[in-house]
Amino acid sequence: MRFRVAIWAGVGFLTAACWAVYAFATPGYMIPSEPIVWTLVRLSCPIVFASVHFHFGVSLYWCLVANAATYALVGLLLETIRQQLHPAHSSN
């Protein structure tokens, strides 16, 4: 289960990293007036949604760490539920 949670954290880190690369490559498209891009950013990076909603800035490094931690927590929750719904079968 630890390996799967680590994969979830890695996916969260890579998601935030890809958005950072996209923001540096196309600075004009990361403004809130672009509804499709902005909606995708807020859905895939919850720290961005929180920072906009509560009016505080987040550096790139903290965004990467926070997104990895958020995805790890979601992964831990989903993996725990998965184990409860599908317990391991004993091979006798």
C-alpha positions in Angstrom: 0.0 0.0 0.0 2.9 2.4 0.7 4.1 2.0 -2.9 0.7 2.9 -4.3 0.5 6.0 -2.0 4.0 7.0 -3.2 2.7 6.7 -6.7 -0.2 9.0 -5.9 2.2 11.5 -4.4 4.4 11.3 -7.5 1.5 11.9 -9.7 0.5 15.0 -7.6 4.1 16.3 -7.8 4.3 15.8 -11.6 0.9 17.4 -12.1 2.0 20.6 -10.4 5.3 20.5 -12.2 3.6 20.2 -15.6 1.4 23.2 -14.8 4.5 25.1 -13.7 6.2 24.4 -17.0 3.0 25.3 -18.9 2.8 28.6 -16.9 6.4 29.5 -17.7 6.0 28.6 -21.4 2.8 30.4 -21.9 2.5 33.2 -19.3 -0.6 34.8 -21.0 -2.7 31.7 -20.7 -2.5 31.2 -16.9 -4.8 34.2 -16.0 -8.2 33.6 -14.6 -9.9 35.0 -17.7 -9.0 31.8 -19.5 -11.9 29.6 -18.1 -10.9 26.2 -19.5 -7.2 26.4 -18.4 -8.0 28.0 -15.1 -10.7 25.4 -14.3 -8.3 22.5 -15.1 -5.6 24.1 -12.8 -8.0 24.5 -9.9 -9.3 20.9 -10.3 -5.9 19.3 -10.5 -4.0 21.6 -8.0 -6.2 22.2 -4.9 -3.6 24.5 -3.4 -4.1 26.9 -6.2 -7.9 27.0 -5.5 -7.2 27.5 -1.8 -4.7 30.3 -2.4 -7.0 32.2 -4.7 -10.0 31.7 -2.4 -8.2 32.8 0.7 -6.0 35.5 -1.0 -2.5 34.2 -0.2 0.4 33.5 -2.5 2.2 30.2 -2.8 5.7 29.8 -4.2 6.3 27.1 -6.8 8.2 24.8 -4.4 5.4 24.9 -1.8 2.9 24.3 -4.6 4.8 21.2 -5.6 5.0 19.9 -2.1 1.4 20.7 -1.2 0.1 19.1 -4.3 2.1 15.9 -3.7 0.9 15.8 -0.1 -2.7 16.4 -1.2 -2.6 13.6 -3.8 -0.9 11.3 -1.2 -3.7 11.9 1.2 -6.3 11.2 -1.4 -4.4 8.1 -2.5 -4.2 6.9 1.1 -7.9 7.4 1.5 -8.8 5.6 -1.7 -6.3 2.7 -1.1 -7.7 2.2 2.4 -11.3 2.1 1.0 -10.1 -0.3 -1.7 -8.6 -2.6 0.9 -11.8 -2.6 2.9 -14.0 -3.4 -0.1 -11.7 -6.0 -1.6 -9.9 -7.8 1.2 -7.1 -10.2 0.2 -8.2 -13.7 -0.4 -6.4 -16.3 1.6 -4.9 -19.1 -0.5 -5.3 -22.4 1.4 
